[in-house]
Amino acid sequence: MRGWFLFFIVSIGVGGFFALIVALGRTPGVASLLPPGIFYHWLVGHVDSALIIGLISFLIFLWHKVFGSRSRPADLVLCGSGFFLVVLSALFGLGTALYNNYVPTIVHPVFFTGMALFGAGYLLVTLRFLRDSLSNILSPDPVRSVLSVSVVLSLLLLVSVVVSFITVPPEEHQVYFEKVYWIPGHIHQFVNACLLIALWLTVSSYARFKPAPWIRYLNLLLIPFPLALMGVQVVGLDPLSSEVRKLTTLGYAVGIGPPTILYALYLLARTSFRGGFYGNVLGLSLTFYLIGAGMGYLIVGSDLRIPAHYHAVIASILIAIMGITYRVIQEMGYVRELPRIVRLQPFIYWSGMILFVFGLFWAGVYGTPRKVFGTEYIETIKVYLFMTVMGLGSVLSVIGGAIFVLYVIYSILRPGKGVRHEAQREAQQEG
């Protein structure tokens, strides 16, 4: 369990580093100082490190924490080796970077080998937890229930990736990988929804709140659409056809939206901003998710409103993860009390991300395109202002994220100063 937790810390830290240089590559006054040729590699590195590998590794950590240890060291070695190769290909600009949706890709053997190794490790862990999940989907404990659903959906996700590579015919790289990852990418969002609900429920337990058992039935609403998407693959429909796009859009609006929004409103009314530090963390996460969900229903076309929406949702996930991580390092004996700056850290990160997503959203309202390096697209003072707000927000959010990552790493690595080491010294003295 500890290994998966440390793996998450490393992957989220690397993803944060890539996030900073990507944001600076779109910030007026700074973008001209960065090399444009490698911008898209950094974008791939950010998304794949933080939003795919990082979130999956924390989900696996929660499986161990709730169900008990099941995986083997080889699983972590496979995932870690894959992560290293993905970072290597992004950092040094190997091959050609493609900014397709869901799993941005670098067309190079090093990248493909890395993703294959990570996927193999993820599959092994999923299969080890499958029996537990099937017997706990209707558990009275909502956390066990939603994590059980996440195991089942993870298996669907991995099978869907294999089916995509088998069934999608070869064509131009950008379109090919868009098709390959379209359906698996949408199934992955349902896995992320399970993770988010599990995070909220866990943080609410730290705030001494126990949700009503009936709420676990909302978890079952996350299953039908991934099964329908698998059916689409089986019958061989074009992943980018209008019929499939309507289904995937409906999956977000009806499949993910209602259960997660109902969870958010329920917990917001019952426990948010109550119960001390963890009640505050829960409130910050829930409010951010509701902002992001609202933005999602306001998306029209393909502009910066799309990344504003999903960055708000991802920020909601990360804020909850930060709160749980602080509790975990206390439970593991690395620290006793959290210093004041650490208790303020979620607010710093939240404030930065609010500026970031609102800057993106309003720049998108004025037609600013997605995934474009530099500032040549800026034609009005309003877009310039909103993109500057985005840049300032990115710096503030990175400061908040850096406080989190550095404090956690420092707490774990500091020699002879942690609670664990103090306990060991006391035991030696008594002996």
Beta strands, then each sheet from edge to edge (+ up, - down):
strand 1: 96-98
strand 2: 105-107
sheet 1: 1+ 2-
end
